């Protein structure tokens, strides 16, 4: 195998052009992806009883490890981003777009997984405009359904860096603290 990853339930590996998963509890291996353009696995999440793979067709040497275009089920949602993450319930996909920068900041975006599933069913190769949540974000964490903490306005170090609380459903962000470059959840 050329790539190996452990998830909560599986050992994931790449053999030739096929990404396969073997359950840790035992059982036969199954194919997760046979897309020959898969260059990097960005994240794997169990959704609807199956492991779904978010991947990039950009090799790690192009923009860096974990940075590139983003695909889920053959639908492109990300152009040149990083940190794709599903919400805890799997209903939303969030990422930092245009984040192939020296410090990794980008636009925090969100797309409902239903939009990706709809694009796949209609045969579209990409989703319509995802929701832009904040600019120059370097770190984000879901703290409750539809609620995120994020370090925004972080294009460079300074007092403009701030920790904000984002409510996706209300489409609003609230200031928490200025001059914040990172945070640690306790």
C-alpha positions in Angstrom: 0.0 0.0 0.0 1.2 3.5 -0.8 -1.1 5.4 1.6 -2.3 4.2 5.0 -4.8 5.9 7.3 -6.6 4.6 10.4 -10.2 5.9 11.0 -12.4 5.0 13.9 -13.7 1.9 12.1 -11.3 1.1 9.3 -7.8 0.7 8.0 -7.7 2.7 4.8 -5.0 2.1 2.2 -4.3 2.7 -1.5 -3.4 -0.1 -3.7 -2.6 0.9 -7.3 -5.3 3.4 -8.2 -7.9 2.1 -5.7 -8.6 3.5 -2.2 -9.8 0.6 0.0 -10.9 0.2 3.6 -10.7 -2.9 5.8 -12.9 -2.9 8.9 -10.8 -2.9 12.1 -13.2 -5.5 13.5 -12.5 -7.7 10.6 -14.2 -8.5 7.3 -13.6 -8.0 3.7 -12.0 -4.8 2.2 -14.3 -2.5 0.3 -13.5 0.2 -2.3 -13.9 3.8 -1.2 -12.7 5.4 -4.4 -11.3 4.3 -7.7 -10.8 7.8 -9.1 -7.4 7.7 -10.8 -7.0 11.4 -10.2 -7.1 11.0 -6.4 -3.8 12.5 -5.2 -4.4 13.3 -1.5 -7.0 12.1 1.0 -8.1 15.2 2.9 -10.6 13.7 5.3 -12.8 10.6 5.7 -16.2 10.6 7.5 -18.7 7.9 8.1 -22.0 9.3 6.7 -25.2 7.4 6.1 -23.6 4.1 7.0 -20.6 4.5 4.6 -17.3 6.1 4.8 -17.1 9.1 2.5 -13.8 10.4 1.2 -12.9 14.0 0.6 -9.9 14.1 -1.7 -7.8 16.4 -3.8 -6.5 15.8 -7.3 -3.6 18.2 -6.6 -0.4 16.4 -5.5 1.0 17.5 -2.1 4.0 19.0 -4.0 1.9 21.5 -5.8 0.6 23.7 -2.9 1.6 21.7 0.2 0.3 18.7 2.1 -3.5 18.9 2.7 -3.9 21.8 0.3 -5.5 21.7 -3.2 -8.9 21.3 -4.9 -11.5 19.4 -3.0 -13.9 16.7 -4.2 -16.6 14.6 -2.6 -18.4 11.9 -4.5 -17.1 13.2 -7.8 -18.3 16.8 -7.1 -15.8 19.6 -6.8 -16.5 22.0 -3.9 -13.1 23.6 -3.3 -10.7 25.3 -5.7 -7.5 25.7 -3.7 -8.2 25.2 0.0 -7.4 23.3 3.1 -9.0 21.8 6.2 -12.3 20.4 4.9 -14.3 19.3 7.8 -17.8 17.9 8.2 -20.2 19.2 10.9 -20.7 16.7 13.7 -24.0 15.6 12.2 -22.5 15.4 8.7 -25.0 17.8 7.2 -22.5 20.6 6.4 -19.0 20.7 4.9 -16.7 23.6 5.9 -13.2 24.5 4.6 -10.7 27.3 4.2 -10.8 28.5 0.5 -7.8 30.2 -1.2 -5.6 29.0 1.6 -2.5 28.1 -0.3 -0.7 30.9 1.6 2.4 30.9 3.7 0.4 31.0 6.9 -2.6 29.0 5.7 -5.3 31.7 6.1 -8.3 31.7 3.8 -12.0 32.3 3.4 -14.1 30.2 5.7 -16.8 28.6 3.6 -19.7 26.2 4.1 -21.8 24.1 1.8 -24.7 21.9 2.9 -23.9 18.2 2.1 -27.4 18.2 0.4 -26.0 20.6 -2.2 -23.2 18.3 -3.0 -25.5 15.3 -3.1 -27.9 17.2 -5.4 -25.0 18.2 -7.7 -24.0 14.6 -7.9 -27.5 13.4 -8.8 -27.9 16.1 -11.5 -24.5 15.2 -13.0 -23.0 18.6 -12.2 -19.2 18.6 -11.6 -19.3 21.4 -9.0 -21.6 23.0 -6.5 -23.1 26.5 -6.8 -21.7 29.3 -4.7 -21.0 28.1 -1.1 -21.7 30.4 1.8 -18.8 32.6 2.9 -18.7 32.8 6.7 -15.6 34.9 7.4 -12.4 36.3 5.8 -8.8 35.6 6.6 -9.5 32.7 8.9 -6.7 30.5 10.2 -8.5 28.3 12.7 -12.1 27.2 13.2 -14.0 24.7 15.4 -17.7 23.7 15.5 -18.9 24.2 19.1 -22.6 23.4 18.6 -24.7 22.6 15.6 -24.4 25.6 13.2 -22.1 27.5 15.7 -18.4 28.0 15.1 -15.5 29.7 16.8 -13.0 31.1 14.4 -9.8 33.2 14.3 -10.6 35.8 11.6 -9.0 38.9 10.1 -5.7 37.1 10.5 -4.0 38.0 7.2 -1.0 39.1 9.3 -0.3 39.4 13.1 -1.8 42.4 14.8 -4.6 43.8 16.8 -7.1 43.2 14.0 -6.9 39.4 14.6 -10.0 38.4 16.5 -11.9 35.5 17.8 -15.5 35.4 16.6 -18.5 33.3 17.1 -20.3 32.5 13.9 -24.0 31.5 13.7 -24.5 29.9 10.3 -28.3 29.7 10.5 -28.7 33.4 11.4 -25.8 34.4 9.0 -24.1 36.5 11.7 -20.8 36.7 13.4 -20.2 38.2 16.9 -16.9 39.5 18.3 -15.5 37.6 21.2 -12.0 39.1 21.7 -9.4 41.2 19.8 -5.8 40.4 19.2 -6.3 36.7 19.2 -4.1 34.6 16.9 -5.2 31.1 18.1 -7.3 29.4 20.8 -7.4 26.1 22.7 -10.7 24.5 23.7 -10.7 23.3 27.3 
